[in-house]
Amino acid sequence: MGKVAIVTGGSSGIGLCTARSLKEKGCTVYELSRHDGTGEFNHITADVTDEAAVIKAVDEVFEKEGRIDIVVNCAGFGISGATEFTRTEDAKSQLDVNFFGMVHTNKAVLSRMRETGGGRIINISSVAAPIPIPFQTYYSASKAAISAYTCAVANEVAPYNISMCAILPGDTKTGFTGARKKSLEGDDAYGGRIAKSVAVMEHDEMNGTDPKVTGAYIAKIAFKKKVKPYYAVGFKYKAFCVIMKLLPISISNKLIGMIYAK
């Protein structure tokens, strides 16, 4: 019998590619997003920032299928700009979608998984969690929160045969780049460094990993017997994470500044 999977943010980008890869592996896939579905999967319209809507969607899946085996939290977006000039409401919105959207989904599914004997939850973090990017402070913070949350909750739910891990993609070529909410306020005061930094990041993204590769990797992790807390996607980003971990923080952060904050 195929597994039942929920993918949030599954209408585009990494989420869509993950949903397709899970379907190819025989999963019955339910895609949750604010946008219309592609018609390839069971689509449920739900905004992850609306906890009641998420609970309703999860209940709908459970009532139809009787279980939920896999959850992949892909819903998210990015903002950029100087922290000094970023509106507090924009910063809160970043955390509301990227972090608390995941929280809402996981809260809704954990009791279902516990009742039915287990499951696998995959949270999409980012290489920006261990390598925080200047002028994308709140995006980096939201992803760091996901990584910390993942490690803590994994230990809470392990006795119930529920496993949780975080995937850390690096630069990926998706519509995420065009959808980023960019602010250049204060760029003159910062010597043009805001625009320059974001341009470097967007160039790297547009020449980054194919989301099909990332989606296939996530689906592979979803079916592993046992998982580690974190998985960076691709040799280059695995190496970056290891190097940054081994270097003294003063040196690693200086290197990041030389790339993204000159």
N, C-alpha and C positions, 0 to 999 in steps of 0.2 A: 504494500500500500504506500502510495506517495505521501510525502510530508506536506503539511499545510504551512505556508509561509506568509508573513505580512511584511511588506516593504513600504516604509514611509518615504515620501518624496520620490515615488516611483514613476512619475510621469516624464522625467527627463534625466539626462546626465548619468551619473554613476548609479542612481537609484533605478532608472529604467534598464540599464545594462545588467544590473544585479538581478532584477526581476526576470529578465529574459534568460539569464544563465540558470537561475533556480528552476524556471519552467522547463528548460532543456534537461535538467536533472530529474524531472518527473514530479516536481512540486506543484501543488495547487496554490497559485499565487494570488494574494489579495493586495492590491496597490492602493495606498492611501495618499491623497494629495488634495490640494485646493483646486487644482486644474482638472480639466476633462481627461479621462483616461484615453489610452491609445487603442483600446479595444482588444488588446492582446491578453489581458488578464481581467480578473474580477476587480472592478474599480469601485471604491467607496470614497465619496467626497468628504474630506475631513481636514480641518486646519489643526495642526498639532498644538497650536497655542491655545486651543479651545479644549480644555480637559473633558468637558461633558461630551463633546463631539467625538473625541478619541475613544472614550469609554463605550459610547454607543456603537462605534464602528467595530471595536474589538468584540463586544458582546454579539454583534451580528455575525461575525466570522465564527465565533465559538458555537453559536446556536445552529449554524449551517453545517459545520464540520465536526463538532464535538471535541476538538482539540486545536491547539496552536503549537507547532513544533519549532518554527524558526521565526525570529523577528529581526529585521535589519533596519536600523534607524538612519536613514539617509537624508531626511528633510533638513534643509539648512540654506543659508545665504551668507553673503559677506558684505561688510562695510569697510571703508578705508578712509583715512584722513588723520590729521594730527589729533592726538588725544586732547590736547588743550582746547581745541576748537570743536570737538565732537559733542553734539547735543546729548544730554543725559538720556533723553527718551530714545534716541537712536541706539545708544549703548545697551539700554534695557531691552530693546526690541531684538538686538543681536543675540543676547543671552536667552531671551524668551523663546525664540525659534530654535536655535542650535542646541541649547542645553535643556531648557524646561520642556520643549517639545518632545525630546527624548524621554525625559522624566515621566511625562504624562503617559506616553505609550507603554513604557516599561511597568509603571504602576498598574496599568490596566491589564497587562498580560501575565504578570508574575503569579498572581493567585490562580489563574487558569492553568498555568504550567505546573504549579505546585500540586494542584488537585489531580492533574492527569499524569503525573510521574516524571515531569522534566521538560527540558527544551533548551534551545540555543538562542542567545540574544547577542547580536553584533551591533555595536555602536560605532558610527563613523566619526572618528576623531580626525587628526591631521598631523603631518610632520611639523606644522606650526605650533603644536602643543609643546614638544621638547625643544623646538627652535623658534621662539617667538619672533614675529616679524614686525619691525618698526613701521608705524603708520597703518598697521592692521592689528592694533593692540587688542581691540575687543573681540575680533575674530579669533586671534590666538588664545585669548583668555577663555573664550567659550569652548574651544577644543581642548585646552588644558583641563578645564573642569570636567569634560566628558571622560578624559583619560583617568583622572583621579576617581571619579564616580565609578567607573568600570571596575577598577581594582578593588574598591571598597565593597561594592555590591556583590561582586563575584564570590567573595568569601562569605557573605551573608546567606547566599542562596545555594551554595555548593552542596550542602547536605540533602537537598531536594532534587538532585540530579539536574539542576539548572546551571548551565555554563554561560559565562558572559566574557566577551573580549572586545577590544577596540581595534579597528583598522585605521592605519595612519597613511592615507594617500599623500603623495607629493603633488607636484604640478600636474594637472590633468586637463586635457583639452575638451572642455564642455561649455555649455551655455552659462555656466556659473560666472565666467569672466565678464560677459556682457551684462549679466544681471547684478553685478556688484554695485552697491550704493556708494558712489564715490563723492567725497567732498574735498575740494581744493582750498577751502577757507583757510586763510593764514599762510598760504604758499609763499607769498611775498616775504612775510616775516621769517619764514623758515628757509629762505634762500632758494626756493624752487625745489627743495628736497622732497616735498610730498609728491608732486607730480612725477619726479624722476623715479622715486622708489616704486610707486604703483606701476609705472611704465615697465620697469624691470620685471616686476612680478607678473604682469599681464603677458609680456613677451614669453616668459618661461612657461606660463600656463598654456598659451596658444601653441607652443612647441612641445607640450608635455605628453604624458602617457595617454594612450587611447583609452577612453572609459570602458570599452569592451574588455580590455585586459584587466582593468580594476574590478569590473563586475564579475568576471570569471573567477578571479582570485577570491573575492568575497564569497561567492557560491562554494568554492572549494573549501574554504574555512568553515562554512556552515555545515559541511558534512564530515569534518574531521572528528575522530573519536574523542580526542582531548585537545584543548586549546590553551595557548599561552595568553597572558593578559593583553599583550600588544603585538600587532603585526604591521610593520611598515611595508609598503607596496613597492617592489622593485629593488634590485641590488643597490642602485645609487642611493636611494633614500634610506635603506637599511644601513649602508655605510655611513651616511651623514649622521644618523641618529647615534651610532656607536661612537663615531669620532667626537661628536659634541658631548657625549656622556663622559668620555675619557679625559677630555681637555679640562683644565681649570675653568670655572665659569667666567672669570675675568677675560680669559683669552677667547673662549668660544663666543661670548657676547660681543667682543670687539670685532671678531670676524663677521658676525651677522651684521653689525653696524657698517662695516666696510662694504658689504654687498648691497644693503637695503637702506642705508641712512646717510650716505656720503653727500 
